[in-house]
């Protein structure tokens, strides 16, 4: 799975992804606590949808077979190629690696969850990451009883996917969507 992620396209071949495997159960519990803290803060920010949000399964940190942290390394500013005018291309490149991991996992019959409910500074501190590095994802991997027939957030009536036609414009931006 990680080899598939590592084959992702990368602007300027910077390969800005770092994968931290979490094998210590105590550390896993601490990461879960960070996620729970942010989950409650997010729920409070959602106001009238707070209770509905708290019923959603948004992470499987304690149950998954593999727990990975995807992070950006320090000293990324040295990579000028592809980042001079778009410095966020390090995040975009790392997202490509995550997508490859997701596709490879699904092809192997494994489930993958991408958790983004965490304070990046608190997680970086917990993982003793170097100054300037940044965690961008918590990835839960493992076998699942079944895959959802549609995105879980649609099935739980949280939101709906928009059609591709809303996302494709011709010869300029369209405000019709």
C-alpha positions in Angstrom: 0.0 0.0 0.0 2.8 2.4 0.9 4.6 1.6 -2.3 1.5 2.6 -4.3 1.3 5.8 -2.3 5.0 6.5 -3.0 4.5 6.2 -6.7 2.1 9.2 -6.7 2.7 12.1 -9.0 4.7 14.9 -7.3 5.2 18.4 -8.5 8.9 18.9 -9.1 9.4 15.4 -7.9 9.6 16.8 -4.3 7.9 13.7 -2.8 6.7 15.8 0.2 5.0 12.9 1.9 6.2 11.2 5.1 4.4 8.2 6.6 4.5 7.5 10.3 3.2 4.1 11.2 1.7 4.1 14.7 2.3 0.7 16.3 2.2 1.7 19.9 -1.3 1.2 21.4 -0.7 3.9 24.1 0.2 6.4 21.3 -2.8 5.3 19.3 -5.0 6.1 22.4 -3.4 9.6 22.7 -4.1 10.3 19.0 -7.7 9.1 19.5 -8.0 11.6 22.4 -6.7 14.5 20.1 -9.3 13.5 17.5 -12.1 13.3 20.1 -11.2 16.8 21.4 -11.4 18.3 17.9 -14.6 16.3 17.2 -16.3 18.0 20.1 -15.0 21.4 19.0 -16.2 20.8 15.5 -19.6 19.6 16.8 -20.0 22.8 18.9 -19.1 24.9 15.8 -21.9 23.2 13.9 -24.4 24.5 16.4 -27.8 23.1 15.4 -26.3 20.0 13.7 -24.1 19.2 16.7 -26.0 16.1 17.9 -26.3 14.8 14.3 -22.6 15.2 13.8 -21.7 13.4 16.9 -23.6 10.3 15.7 -21.5 10.1 12.6 -18.7 7.5 12.5 -15.8 9.8 11.5 -12.8 7.7 12.6 -11.7 4.2 13.5 -8.4 5.0 15.1 -8.8 2.4 17.9 -10.2 -0.4 15.7 -8.2 -0.2 12.5 -5.5 -2.7 11.6 -3.0 0.0 10.5 -2.8 3.6 11.6 -0.7 6.0 9.6 0.0 9.7 9.9 0.8 11.5 6.6 3.0 14.5 7.2 4.8 17.1 5.2 8.5 17.4 6.1 10.4 20.4 7.3 12.4 22.5 4.9 9.8 22.2 2.1 10.5 25.8 1.1 13.7 24.5 -0.6 11.6 23.0 -3.3 11.1 25.9 -5.7 10.2 23.9 -8.8 6.4 24.0 -9.0 6.0 25.9 -5.7 7.3 29.4 -6.5 3.8 30.7 -7.4 1.8 27.8 -5.8 3.5 26.9 -2.5 0.6 24.7 -1.6 1.7 22.1 -4.2 3.4 20.2 -1.5 0.0 19.5 0.1 -1.4 18.7 -3.4 1.4 16.2 -4.1 0.9 14.6 -0.7 -2.9 14.4 -1.4 -2.0 12.4 -4.6 -0.1 9.9 -2.4 -3.1 9.6 -0.1 -5.3 9.0 -3.1 -3.0 6.3 -4.5 -3.1 4.7 -1.0 -6.9 4.8 -1.0 -7.2 3.3 -4.5 -4.7 0.6 -3.8 -6.4 -0.2 -0.5 -9.8 -0.5 -2.1 -8.3 -2.7 -4.9 -7.1 -5.0 -2.2 -10.5 -5.1 -0.5 -9.3 -2.9 2.4 -11.2 0.0 3.9 -9.5 3.4 4.4 -10.6 6.4 6.4 -9.0 9.8 6.1 -9.3 11.6 9.4 -8.7 15.4 9.5 -10.2 16.2 12.8 -7.1 17.0 14.8 -5.0 20.0 15.9 -1.9 19.7 13.7 0.4 21.4 16.2 -0.7 19.1 19.0 -0.3 16.0 16.8 3.2 17.2 15.7 4.2 17.7 19.3 2.9 14.2 20.3 4.9 12.6 17.5 8.1 14.7 18.2 8.1 16.0 14.6 10.7 18.5 13.6 9.9 22.2 13.6 8.4 23.1 10.2 7.0 19.7 9.5 3.2 19.3 9.5 0.8 16.4 9.9 -2.0 16.5 7.3 -3.9 13.3 7.7 -4.5 10.4 10.0 -5.2 7.3 7.9 -7.1 4.3 9.2 -6.6 1.1 7.2 -8.0 -2.4 7.6 -10.6 -5.0 6.6 -14.2 -3.9 6.7 -17.3 -6.1 6.9 -18.7 -4.3 3.8 -18.2 -1.1 1.8 -20.9 1.5 1.7 -22.9 1.4 -1.5 -22.8 5.3 -1.5 -20.7 7.7 0.5 -21.5 7.4 4.2 -22.3 11.1 4.6 -24.9 10.8 1.9 -26.4 7.7 3.5 -26.6 9.5 6.8 -28.3 12.5 5.1 -25.5 14.8 6.1 -24.9 16.1 2.5 -25.1 15.0 -1.1 -22.6 14.7 -3.8 -22.9 17.2 -6.6 -22.9 16.2 -10.2 -19.8 16.5 -12.3 -21.7 19.1 -14.5 -21.6 21.5 -11.5 -17.8 21.2 -11.4 -16.9 21.6 -15.1 -16.8 25.0 -16.8 -15.9 26.0 -20.3 -13.6 28.9 -21.2 -13.9 30.6 -17.8 -15.5 30.4 -14.4 -19.3 30.0 -14.2 -21.3 31.1 -11.3 -24.3 29.1 -12.3 -23.6 26.3 -9.8 
